[in-house]
Each structure stands twice: as C-alpha cells, then as structure tokens.
Amino acid sequence: MRSEAEKARIAAESLLPGAQISEVARKHGAIRWQIYDWRRRFRQQGMLPPCEASPPTFAPLVVERALEERQAPAIKLEIAIGDVVLRTDTAIHGEQLSRLIRVLRASR
C-alpha cells in the first residue's frame, strides 16, 4: 500500500515536462489509470495545480501566390476508352500518354 505522500510524488512526477505517464507508471510499478486517479484526487484537494489545456499550436501559413492568380490547367485533351475518360492538358509527354492508354486498355 502506498502512502499519500508517495502517490502525490508520483502524480507530480507524471506532470513534469516531457514525462510520459506510461513510463512513470512502469517505473513505480503502477498502472496509468492509478496515476490519473491520483492526479484527479490531488487536484481536487488543491495539492496539484489545476489541469490547464495548453493552447493549440499551428503551423505557420505561407502563401506563395494569391489564390486569384492561380489558374487550373485547361483540359485540352480528353480520351474516352469505354466508360473511362482520361483528361489531361497538352503538356503531358507523349510516352506518358501512351503508357496511360495501354494501362487503361489492359484494365478493361
């Protein structure tokens, strides 16, 4: 049976920056849910600081060009093989187009 002081010390250790509760639990021969329960009880008693959600972090947004400037490539080539339609622009390399057509025909 653990003393209240030992439970409080383990709960506090689990709150240290970079601490993983599963590792703390394993180290002390406890299970994660015991530590979560100890945290909750000690917070209710005012022995641990209240749980504060950390503010969300976001990756910075980088805009290379304005959306109005971007234009979708115009579809200039459309090939129907059965019920499959291949759409591409004229910038496709001839060999790539030939391979695509062979693959589509073989898949039928």
Secondary structure, 3 states (H helix, E strand, C coil): CCCHHHHHHHHHHHCCCCCCHHHHHHHCCCCHHHHHHHHHHHHHCCCCCCCCCCCCCCCCCCCCCCCCCCCCCCCCEEEEECCEEEEECCCCCHHHHHHHHHHHHHCC
